[in-house]
């Protein structure tokens, strides 16, 4: 028998505030759950809410990034003509600099 085989003894529930314990017990009873199940369900719901918030933020970030790249597609993948013009300009600039150093 494993340590987690008996779910009722798997969690030691101690509440310093008796009113807090009573409120949780009442909420669990209303849901038809044991206190352990109620607390674990609440913890799981909170964790998945945090995960959803993170994933929503990540999706929004991806959308913004995609929009930024889509705004200027020519700067990401210039045409062959533009690449040739840039290379010509660089060669011309190099020639001018060589002539300036020779003088």
Residue frames as a rotation matrix with the C-alpha (Angstrom) as fourth column:
UNK 1
0.582 0.813 0.000 0.00
0.813 -0.582 0.000 0.00
0.000 0.000 -1.000 0.00
UNK 2
-0.281 -0.725 0.629 1.54
0.714 -0.596 -0.367 3.35
0.641 0.346 0.685 -1.12
UNK 3
-0.823 -0.127 -0.554 1.66
0.508 -0.602 -0.617 6.55
-0.255 -0.789 0.560 0.88
UNK 4
-0.806 0.521 -0.280 -1.03
-0.571 -0.809 0.138 8.14
-0.155 0.272 0.950 -1.26
UNK 5
-0.816 0.498 -0.294 -3.34
0.241 0.755 0.610 5.11
0.526 0.427 -0.736 -1.38
UNK 6
-0.069 0.805 -0.589 -5.57
0.997 0.040 -0.062 6.42
-0.026 -0.592 -0.805 1.41
UNK 7
-0.260 -0.030 0.965 -6.64
0.498 -0.860 0.107 9.89
0.827 0.509 0.239 0.27
UNK 8
0.749 0.645 0.155 -8.25
0.197 -0.439 0.877 10.73
0.633 -0.626 -0.456 3.62
UNK 9
0.758 -0.528 -0.383 -4.93
0.441 -0.017 0.897 10.48
-0.480 -0.849 0.220 5.47
UNK 10
0.145 -0.741 0.655 -2.85
0.965 -0.040 -0.259 12.01
0.218 0.670 0.710 2.67
UNK 11
-0.256 -0.172 0.951 -3.54
0.185 -0.975 -0.126 15.56
0.949 0.143 0.281 3.78
UNK 12
-0.356 0.094 -0.930 -3.36
0.934 0.027 -0.355 16.86
-0.008 -0.995 -0.098 7.32
UNK 13
-0.010 0.460 0.888 -5.79
0.417 -0.805 0.422 19.75
0.909 0.375 -0.184 7.60
UNK 14
-0.216 -0.089 -0.972 -5.02
0.951 -0.244 -0.189 22.22
-0.220 -0.966 0.137 10.38
UNK 15
0.072 0.313 0.947 -6.68
0.484 -0.841 0.241 25.59
0.872 0.441 -0.212 10.55
UNK 16
-0.843 -0.424 -0.333 -5.61
0.493 -0.357 -0.794 28.11
0.217 -0.833 0.509 13.20
UNK 17
-0.782 0.623 0.038 -8.91
-0.618 -0.764 -0.186 29.94
-0.087 -0.169 0.982 12.72
UNK 18
-0.713 0.547 0.438 -11.96
0.315 0.808 -0.497 27.82
-0.626 -0.217 -0.749 13.62
UNK 19
0.247 0.823 -0.511 -14.20
-0.212 -0.469 -0.857 30.15
-0.946 0.320 0.059 11.60
UNK 20
-0.184 -0.404 -0.896 -12.06
-0.965 -0.101 0.243 29.53
-0.188 0.909 -0.371 8.50
UNK 21
-0.976 -0.172 0.130 -12.33
-0.162 0.983 0.088 25.78
-0.143 0.065 -0.988 9.01
UNK 22
-0.321 0.936 0.141 -16.09
0.306 0.244 -0.920 26.03
-0.896 -0.253 -0.365 9.44
UNK 23
0.260 0.393 -0.882 -16.44
-0.634 -0.620 -0.462 28.12
-0.728 0.679 0.088 6.27
UNK 24
-0.534 -0.523 -0.664 -14.38
-0.843 0.385 0.375 25.65
0.060 0.761 -0.646 4.22
UNK 25
-0.917 0.238 0.320 -16.27
0.125 0.934 -0.335 22.70
-0.378 -0.267 -0.886 5.70
UNK 26
0.012 0.982 -0.186 -19.60
0.039 -0.186 -0.982 24.34
-0.999 0.005 -0.041 4.82
UNK 27
0.138 -0.025 -0.990 -18.45
-0.905 -0.410 -0.115 25.12
-0.403 0.912 -0.079 1.27
UNK 28
-0.842 -0.487 -0.232 -17.17
-0.538 0.787 0.300 21.58
0.036 0.378 -0.925 0.80
UNK 29
-0.660 0.666 0.348 -20.44
0.277 0.646 -0.711 20.12
-0.698 -0.373 -0.611 2.11
UNK 30
0.228 0.757 -0.612 -22.43
-0.365 -0.516 -0.775 22.38
-0.903 0.400 0.158 -0.24
UNK 31
-0.048 -0.356 -0.933 -20.35
-0.999 -0.001 0.052 21.06
-0.019 0.935 -0.355 -3.18
UNK 32
0.903 0.427 0.051 -20.75
-0.429 0.902 0.044 17.49
-0.027 -0.062 0.998 -1.98
UNK 33
0.348 -0.876 -0.334 -17.00
-0.055 0.337 -0.940 17.04
0.936 0.345 0.069 -1.51
UNK 34
0.534 -0.345 -0.772 -14.74
0.845 0.246 0.475 16.16
0.026 -0.906 0.423 1.37
UNK 35
0.834 -0.283 -0.474 -12.64
-0.087 -0.915 0.393 19.01
-0.545 -0.287 -0.788 2.71
UNK 36
-0.182 -0.957 0.227 -9.54
0.137 0.204 0.969 17.48
-0.974 0.208 0.094 1.12
UNK 37
-0.199 0.175 0.964 -11.23
0.953 0.263 0.149 17.22
-0.227 0.949 -0.219 -2.27
UNK 38
0.819 0.572 0.047 -12.61
0.571 -0.805 -0.160 20.75
-0.053 0.158 -0.986 -1.97
UNK 39
0.569 -0.682 -0.460 -9.21
-0.203 -0.659 0.724 22.24
-0.797 -0.318 -0.513 -1.09
UNK 40
-0.405 -0.753 0.519 -7.38
0.345 0.399 0.849 20.29
-0.847 0.523 0.098 -3.79
UNK 41
0.140 0.543 0.828 -10.00
0.988 -0.017 -0.155 21.28
-0.070 0.840 -0.538 -6.38
UNK 42
0.941 0.201 -0.271 -9.69
0.219 -0.975 0.037 24.93
-0.257 -0.094 -0.962 -5.38
UNK 43
0.160 -0.964 -0.210 -5.88
-0.172 -0.237 0.956 24.74
-0.972 -0.117 -0.204 -5.59
UNK 44
-0.413 -0.265 0.871 -6.07
0.716 0.496 0.491 23.09
-0.563 0.827 -0.015 -9.00
UNK 45
0.548 0.698 0.461 -8.56
0.837 -0.456 -0.303 25.71
-0.001 0.552 -0.834 -10.25
UNK 46
0.815 -0.300 -0.497 -6.30
-0.095 -0.914 0.395 28.50
-0.572 -0.275 -0.773 -9.04
UNK 47
-0.209 -0.959 0.191 -3.23
0.038 0.188 0.982 26.95
-0.977 0.212 -0.003 -10.67
UNK 48
-0.274 0.135 0.952 -4.98
0.919 0.327 0.218 26.47
-0.282 0.935 -0.214 -14.00
UNK 49
0.843 0.537 -0.033 -6.29
0.516 -0.823 -0.237 30.05
-0.154 0.183 -0.971 -13.85
UNK 50
0.389 -0.799 -0.459 -2.69
-0.281 -0.577 0.766 31.26
-0.877 -0.169 -0.449 -13.46
UNK 51
-0.481 -0.559 0.675 -1.68
0.424 0.526 0.737 29.04
-0.767 0.641 -0.017 -16.37
UNK 52
0.264 0.667 0.697 -4.51
0.957 -0.091 -0.275 30.42
-0.120 0.740 -0.662 -18.53
UNK 53
0.882 0.022 -0.470 -3.49
0.073 -0.993 0.091 33.98
-0.465 -0.114 -0.878 -17.68
UNK 54
-0.090 -0.992 -0.087 0.11
-0.193 -0.068 0.979 33.21
-0.977 0.105 -0.186 -18.68
UNK 55
-0.463 -0.077 0.883 -0.94
0.713 0.560 0.423 31.51
-0.526 0.825 -0.205 -21.91
UNK 56
0.643 0.728 0.238 -3.29
0.747 -0.528 -0.404 34.38
-0.168 0.438 -0.883 -22.80
UNK 57
0.676 -0.476 -0.562 -0.47
-0.252 -0.867 0.430 36.86
-0.692 -0.149 -0.706 -22.24
UNK 58
-0.390 -0.845 0.364 1.91
0.059 0.372 0.926 34.74
-0.919 0.383 -0.095 -24.29
UNK 59
-0.058 0.463 0.885 -0.62
0.949 0.301 -0.095 34.53
-0.310 0.834 -0.457 -27.14
UNK 60
0.900 0.380 -0.212 -1.09
0.327 -0.912 -0.248 38.31
-0.288 0.154 -0.945 -27.06
UNK 61
0.235 -0.907 -0.350 2.68
-0.344 -0.414 0.843 38.75
-0.909 -0.078 -0.409 -27.19
UNK 62
-0.492 -0.383 0.782 2.95
0.498 0.613 0.613 36.39
-0.715 0.691 -0.111 -30.16
UNK 63
0.430 0.733 0.528 0.19
0.884 -0.222 -0.412 38.30
-0.185 0.643 -0.743 -31.93
UNK 64
0.842 -0.174 -0.511 1.97
-0.118 -0.983 0.141 41.63
-0.527 -0.059 -0.848 -31.35
UNK 65
-0.183 -0.981 0.069 5.27
-0.199 0.106 0.974 40.17
-0.963 0.164 -0.214 -32.56
UNK 66
-0.274 0.157 0.949 3.63
0.815 0.562 0.142 38.72
-0.511 0.812 -0.282 -35.65
UNK 67
0.782 0.615 0.105 2.01
0.590 -0.675 -0.442 42.05
-0.201 0.408 -0.891 -36.43
UNK 68
0.526 -0.662 -0.535 5.35
-0.326 -0.737 0.592 43.84
-0.786 -0.136 -0.604 -36.06
UNK 69
-0.515 -0.751 0.413 7.06
0.087 0.433 0.897 41.50
-0.853 0.498 -0.158 -38.51
UNK 70
-0.042 0.589 0.807 4.14
0.941 0.295 -0.166 41.61
-0.336 0.752 -0.567 -40.93
UNK 71
0.659 0.343 -0.670 4.23
0.241 -0.939 -0.244 45.42
-0.713 0.000 -0.701 -40.97
UNK 72
0.415 -0.603 -0.681 7.47
-0.837 -0.546 -0.026 45.54
-0.356 0.581 -0.732 -43.01
UNK 73
0.798 -0.082 0.598 7.92
0.135 0.990 -0.045 42.25
-0.588 0.116 0.800 -44.84
UNK 74
0.861 -0.493 0.129 10.38
0.074 -0.130 -0.989 43.81
0.504 0.860 -0.076 -47.31
UNK 75
0.306 -0.788 0.534 12.86
-0.896 -0.429 -0.119 44.49
0.323 -0.442 -0.837 -44.52
UNK 76
0.397 -0.120 0.910 12.81
-0.537 0.774 0.336 40.83
-0.745 -0.622 0.243 -43.54
UNK 77
0.002 -0.337 0.942 13.34
0.604 0.751 0.267 39.38
-0.797 0.568 0.205 -47.01
UNK 78
0.022 -0.006 -1.000 14.42
-0.470 -0.883 -0.005 42.03
-0.882 0.470 -0.022 -49.50
UNK 79
0.931 0.352 0.096 13.91
-0.057 0.399 -0.915 41.40
-0.361 0.846 0.392 -53.18
UNK 80
0.331 -0.836 0.437 16.81
0.882 0.439 0.171 40.38
-0.335 0.329 0.883 -55.41
UNK 81
0.330 -0.173 0.928 16.81
0.582 -0.737 -0.344 43.84
0.743 0.653 -0.143 -56.98
UNK 82
0.885 0.026 0.465 17.04
-0.305 -0.722 0.621 45.52
0.352 -0.691 -0.631 -53.60
UNK 83
0.731 -0.669 0.138 19.87
0.279 0.478 0.833 43.23
-0.623 -0.570 0.536 -52.50
UNK 84
0.201 -0.658 0.726 21.74
0.975 0.066 -0.210 43.99
0.090 0.750 0.655 -55.74
UNK 85
0.531 0.047 0.846 21.23
0.195 -0.978 -0.069 47.74
0.824 0.202 -0.529 -55.27
UNK 86
0.958 -0.189 0.217 22.51
-0.261 -0.255 0.931 47.52
-0.121 -0.948 -0.294 -51.68
UNK 87
0.481 -0.823 0.303 25.58
0.659 0.567 0.494 45.59
-0.578 -0.038 0.815 -52.81
UNK 88
0.232 -0.361 0.903 26.25
0.806 -0.449 -0.386 48.16
0.545 0.817 0.187 -55.56
UNK 89
0.779 0.109 0.618 25.93
-0.161 -0.916 0.366 50.97
0.606 -0.385 -0.696 -53.03
UNK 90
0.860 -0.498 0.112 28.36
0.005 0.227 0.974 49.22
-0.510 -0.837 0.198 -50.68
UNK 91
0.264 -0.785 0.561 30.87
0.942 0.336 0.026 48.71
-0.209 0.521 0.828 -53.49
UNK 92
0.363 -0.071 0.929 30.57
0.472 -0.846 -0.249 52.38
0.803 0.529 -0.274 -54.51
UNK 93
0.942 -0.007 0.335 31.05
-0.283 -0.552 0.785 53.45
0.179 -0.834 -0.522 -50.91
UNK 94
0.654 -0.738 0.166 34.13
0.441 0.550 0.709 51.23
-0.615 -0.390 0.685 -50.65
UNK 95
0.183 -0.574 0.798 35.59
0.943 -0.125 -0.307 52.78
0.276 0.809 0.518 -53.82
UNK 96
0.625 0.104 0.774 35.02
0.044 -0.994 0.098 56.29
0.779 -0.027 -0.626 -52.49
UNK 97
0.945 -0.283 0.166 36.72
-0.195 -0.077 0.978 55.42
-0.264 -0.956 -0.128 -49.24
UNK 98
0.402 -0.833 0.379 39.69
0.812 0.516 0.272 53.92
-0.423 0.199 0.884 -51.10
UNK 99
0.235 -0.286 0.929 40.02
0.701 -0.613 -0.365 57.07
0.674 0.737 0.056 -53.21
UNK 100
0.852 0.138 0.505 39.87
-0.208 -0.796 0.569 59.19
0.480 -0.590 -0.649 -50.05
UNK 101
0.796 -0.596 0.109 42.70
0.115 0.326 0.938 57.23
-0.595 -0.734 0.328 -48.44
UNK 102
0.291 -0.704 0.648 44.85
0.953 0.276 -0.128 57.40
-0.089 0.655 0.751 -51.59
UNK 103
0.583 0.016 0.812 44.74
0.395 -0.879 -0.266 61.18
0.710 0.476 -0.519 -51.65
